Amino acid sequence: MRKILIVGAGQSGLQLALGLQTQGYEVTLMSNRTADEIRNGRVMSTQCMFHTALQHERDLGLNFWEPQAPRIEGVGVSVAGPDATRPIDWVGRLDGYAQSVDQRVKMAGWLDAFAQRGGQLVVHGATVGDLDYFSRSYDLVLVAAGKGELVSMFGRDAARSPYDQPQRALAVAYVHGLGPRPEHPDFDAVRCNIVPGVGELFVMPTLTTSGRADILFWEGVPGGPLDVFRGVKDPSEHLALTLELMERFTPWEYARATKVELTDAGGTLAGRYAPTVRNPIGRLPGGGLVLGVADVVVANDPLTGQGSNSASKCAAAYLAAIVEHGDRPFDAEWMQTTFDRYWQTVQHVTKWTNTMLAPPPEHVLNLLGAAGQLPPVADRFANGFNDPADLEHFFYEPEKTAAYLASVSAA
């Protein structure tokens, strides 16, 4: 039986560990926190997972919360005008619903399942020295912990990383008491509110530790009016700032948020990071090799909501590559090939996200505007969140956008 060590108990690390268990591998998982510490801690993300990523969970029987989590059936886009109106405002329907489960719920539940199924769980914040020692006992070591010292083993891929500084300041609040959007009260949607030159507000339904909730998520251009959360430690102050900015920049969203309250004391999060692609192979001081997973090797800004989706797709790709490899050694060539297989998918996420971080060109504004009059355009853009590769056909080049809009109008 092949022995595999996975460091990091997030979406990718846990999904991969549980998948390898089902295939009969002897898996050790290192987490810096227990399940209870995760469950009772601070929120970690704004995860909204679309159909393909959710299907990877279903394939492994890990969709424990699917019946309880809200079904997200659309993606809406609003663009704020200078007078707090919405010159662009529409919602596209998803072909397959999306869902968001608070990672405190999911990761704690998956960690418990891993242990109950006989997995070896080591609660310890791993260092490079630890991995150097442990690597001699395992056939393969995977690093799925996207923060801290371990990431330094993976060099930055400058050719694939156009930004060397954070492009957004991030601020999240989980709330109860948000009212429905009056124009679409009959189904749940993720709402993307674009404030040109200032940033974006995302609003999405989720399942958290206390049941159904909503996430209010500001992405602010650094140095701009939304970049005010650094140093705010008090959750109530964080929420008050969130609402104050909603009232100023997105009054239509603020109108349904006047009675919200935080889900819990751990329901806020703020931070920033530079989107980065890294080389996938880390070299240990003793000569051993480790393979980076998901955010460790491809960390995109959460602007396009792809983090958990990419992590799920990475875990699925790596699981298939490990099983297919049989008893052969997990050498550098295999590691590079395995990452390249994942890059075929995630390159589209990186291109899309980095494009959206820049001011939108005229043809993209035309596309977003046309979606308000042409429902097929709204639907296709919404489904791009599930399959960003499709954007190559109509999003990036003015000529392709114009041809696509002409074909839809003619139809």
Secondary structure, DSSP 8 states (H G I E B T S, - for coil): --EEEEE--SHHHHHHHHHHHHTT-EEEEEESS-HHHHHTS-------B-HHHHHHHHHTT--TTTTTS--EEEEEEEE--TTS--SEEEEEEEEEEEB-B-HHHHHHHHHHHHHHTT-EEEE----HHHHHHHGGG-SEEEE---SSGGGGGS-B-GGG---SS-S-EEEEEEEE-----TTSTTSEEEEEEEETTTEEEEEEEEEETTEEEEEEEEEE-TTSTT---TT---HHHHHHHHHHHHHHH-HHHHTT-TT-EESSTT-EEEE----EEB-SEEE-TTS-EEEE-GGGTEE--GGGS-HHHHHHHHHHHHHHHHHHHTTS---HHHHHHHHHHHHHHHHHHHHHHHHHHS---HHHHHHHHHHTT-HHHHHHHHHTTT-GGGGGGTTSSHHHHHHHHHHHHH-
